[in-house]
Amino acid sequence: MDVRLIRSKLQSLGDKKRALILQDFFKTGPGEYGEGDIFLGIRVPVLRRLAKEYQSLPLNKIEKLFKSPYHEERALALMILLRVYSRGDDSVKKTIYEAYLRNTRYINNWDLVDISTGHIVGHYLLDKDRKPIYVLARSKSLWERRISIISTYRFIKHRQYIDTLKISEILLSDKEDLIHKAVGWMLRAVGNYNPQLEEEFLKRHYKNMPRTMLRYAIERFPKSKRQQLLRGEF
């Protein structure tokens, strides 16, 4: 399948009114986190069906889709990678993982990170050295930092919490709201499995945490306890 034909197919499925809504929702204006991103206006279920249809696309052509200015083309590339990764042997998984990290500059909005990084980066590193996500945690790229913390969700599901907590500490002083939300989300996930561990982390850091991060982390605490923490009390 020629990439040009895939792009033509996507163009034909676009919805200009929906594209404008998405460009507003994903903050694509000047100075916003998604500045310059362009949407075709295609719904996610449609992209998933296309990913199944194009799952035999060679990796070099998938990487061409990554380099598109259109959000949905990049999303489709990720969805194809996810399908190939989930069905591949160890060699294929390594190849996909390396391709993913090679293309992080194109995984440049929160939905693209969130649908993919746990299933590829997190899964691949489950039984390996976690150093790559610490490098990402200190990146100048907002999206690489988000990849770093969100990838640990896979570790959390396997009752491995230390990397989430260490990376959360690295990101405590991050300036980006999308990082505050991501860290809070992952701390809440730790608490779902090990409430005591989350509380111990919060006792050490809650006074210095951005409010958004704290709100996300304590979302499922009893109301009285949430209010206490937000007042700066534990």
C-alpha positions in Angstrom: 0.0 0.0 0.0 1.4 3.4 -1.0 1.4 6.0 1.7 -0.1 8.5 -0.8 -3.2 6.3 -1.2 -3.6 6.2 2.6 -3.3 9.9 2.8 -5.9 10.3 0.0 -8.2 8.0 1.9 -7.8 10.0 5.1 -8.5 13.2 3.3 -11.7 11.8 1.9 -12.8 10.8 5.4 -12.2 14.3 6.9 -14.9 16.5 8.4 -13.9 20.2 8.3 -16.4 21.2 11.1 -15.1 18.5 13.4 -11.5 19.4 12.5 -12.1 23.0 13.8 -13.6 21.6 17.0 -10.6 19.3 17.5 -8.1 22.1 16.8 -9.7 24.1 19.6 -10.0 21.1 22.0 -6.3 20.2 21.5 -5.1 23.7 22.0 -3.5 24.3 18.6 -3.4 28.1 18.7 -0.3 30.4 19.0 1.5 29.7 22.3 -0.7 26.8 23.2 0.7 23.3 23.8 -0.5 21.9 20.4 0.5 25.0 18.4 0.4 24.4 14.7 -1.2 20.9 14.8 -3.7 20.4 12.0 -6.7 18.0 12.1 -8.7 16.4 9.4 -11.7 15.7 11.6 -11.7 11.9 11.6 -13.2 9.9 14.6 -11.0 7.5 16.6 -13.0 4.4 15.8 -12.5 5.0 12.1 -8.8 5.3 12.6 -8.7 2.1 14.5 -10.5 0.3 11.6 -8.0 1.7 9.2 -5.1 0.6 11.5 -6.4 -3.0 11.2 -6.7 -2.6 7.4 -3.1 -1.3 7.1 -1.4 -3.3 9.8 0.9 -5.0 7.2 2.3 -1.6 6.2 6.2 -1.7 6.3 7.9 0.2 9.1 9.5 2.7 6.7 6.1 3.7 5.4 4.6 3.9 8.9 7.4 6.3 9.8 6.4 8.4 6.8 3.0 8.8 8.3 4.6 10.0 11.5 6.1 13.0 9.7 2.7 14.3 8.5 1.4 17.7 9.7 -2.0 16.0 10.1 -2.8 14.7 13.6 -4.8 11.8 12.3 -2.0 10.5 10.1 0.3 10.5 13.1 -2.4 8.8 15.2 -2.9 6.2 12.6 0.8 5.5 12.5 0.8 4.9 16.3 -2.3 2.6 16.0 -0.6 0.5 13.4 2.6 0.3 15.5 0.5 -0.8 18.5 -1.1 -3.6 16.4 2.3 -4.8 15.1 3.9 -4.6 18.5 1.2 -6.6 20.3 1.5 -9.4 17.7 5.3 -9.4 17.3 8.0 -11.5 18.7 10.8 -10.1 20.8 12.7 -8.9 17.8 9.7 -7.1 16.3 8.9 -5.5 19.7 12.5 -4.2 20.0 12.2 -2.7 16.5 8.9 -1.0 17.2 10.2 0.3 20.6 13.2 1.8 18.9 11.1 3.3 16.1 8.8 4.8 18.7 11.7 6.6 20.5 13.1 7.6 17.2 9.9 9.5 16.4 9.0 11.1 19.7 9.1 14.6 18.1 6.0 13.5 16.1 4.2 12.1 19.1 3.3 15.6 20.0 0.0 15.8 21.7 -1.4 14.2 24.9 -3.7 11.8 23.2 -0.9 10.5 21.0 1.2 9.8 24.1 -1.5 8.4 26.2 -2.8 5.8 23.7 0.6 4.4 22.9 3.4 4.8 25.4 2.3 2.4 28.1 1.7 -0.3 25.5 5.0 0.1 23.8 7.6 1.9 26.0 6.2 0.7 29.3 5.6 -2.9 28.1 9.0 -3.2 26.5 10.9 -1.9 29.5 9.0 -4.2 32.0 12.0 -6.5 32.3 14.7 -4.2 31.2 16.8 -1.2 32.4 14.5 1.8 32.9 17.2 4.4 32.2 15.6 5.5 28.9 12.6 7.0 30.6 14.8 8.9 33.1 16.5 10.5 30.1 13.0 11.4 28.7 12.0 12.8 32.1 14.7 15.4 31.9 14.0 16.3 28.3 13.2 19.8 27.2 10.3 18.3 25.3 6.9 18.4 27.1 5.9 15.3 25.2 9.0 13.3 26.0 8.5 14.1 29.7 4.9 13.0 29.4 6.0 9.8 27.7 8.3 9.2 30.6 5.7 9.3 33.4 2.8 7.8 31.5 4.9 4.8 30.4 5.1 3.8 34.1 1.4 3.0 34.1 2.4 -0.4 32.8 4.8 -0.9 35.7 2.1 0.1 38.2 -0.2 -2.6 36.8 2.5 -5.1 37.5 2.9 -3.7 41.1 6.2 -2.0 40.3 5.9 1.5 41.7 9.4 2.8 42.3 10.0 4.4 38.9 6.6 6.2 39.0 7.6 7.8 42.3 11.2 8.6 41.2 10.0 10.2 38.0 7.2 12.1 39.8 9.9 13.6 42.1 11.9 14.7 39.0 8.8 16.3 37.6 7.5 18.0 40.8 8.8 21.4 39.7 7.7 21.1 36.0 6.1 24.2 34.6 3.6 22.4 32.3 0.0 21.8 33.4 -0.1 18.6 31.2 2.8 17.2 33.2 1.0 18.1 36.5 -2.0 16.2 35.4 0.0 13.2 34.2 2.0 12.9 37.4 -1.2 13.3 39.5 -2.9 10.6 37.4 0.0 8.2 37.9 0.2 8.8 41.6 -3.5 8.1 41.9 -2.9 4.9 40.0 -0.2 3.9 42.5 -2.8 4.6 45.2 -5.3 2.3 43.6 -2.9 -0.6 44.2 -1.0 0.6 47.3 -2.7 3.5 49.1 -0.1 3.6 51.8 2.7 4.2 49.4 0.8 7.0 47.7 0.1 8.6 51.1 3.8 8.4 52.1 4.8 10.1 48.9 2.2 12.9 49.4 3.3 13.4 53.0 6.8 14.2 51.8 5.8 16.4 48.8 2.2 17.7 49.0 3.1 21.1 50.2 5.4 21.7 47.2 3.3 20.0 44.6 1.4 22.1 41.9 -2.3 22.2 42.9 -3.4 20.5 39.7 -1.0 17.6 40.4 -2.2 17.3 43.9 -5.9 17.4 42.9 -5.4 14.6 40.4 -3.5 12.5 42.9 -6.1 12.8 45.6 -9.2 12.6 43.4 -10.4 9.4 45.0 -9.6 10.3 48.6 -12.6 10.9 51.0 -13.9 14.5 50.6 -12.7 15.5 54.1 -9.2 14.3 53.5 -9.1 16.0 50.1 -10.1 19.3 51.7 -7.5 18.8 54.4 -4.7 18.3 51.9 -5.8 21.2 49.8 -5.6 23.4 52.9 -2.0 22.3 53.3 -2.7 19.9 56.2 -2.1 16.1 56.4 
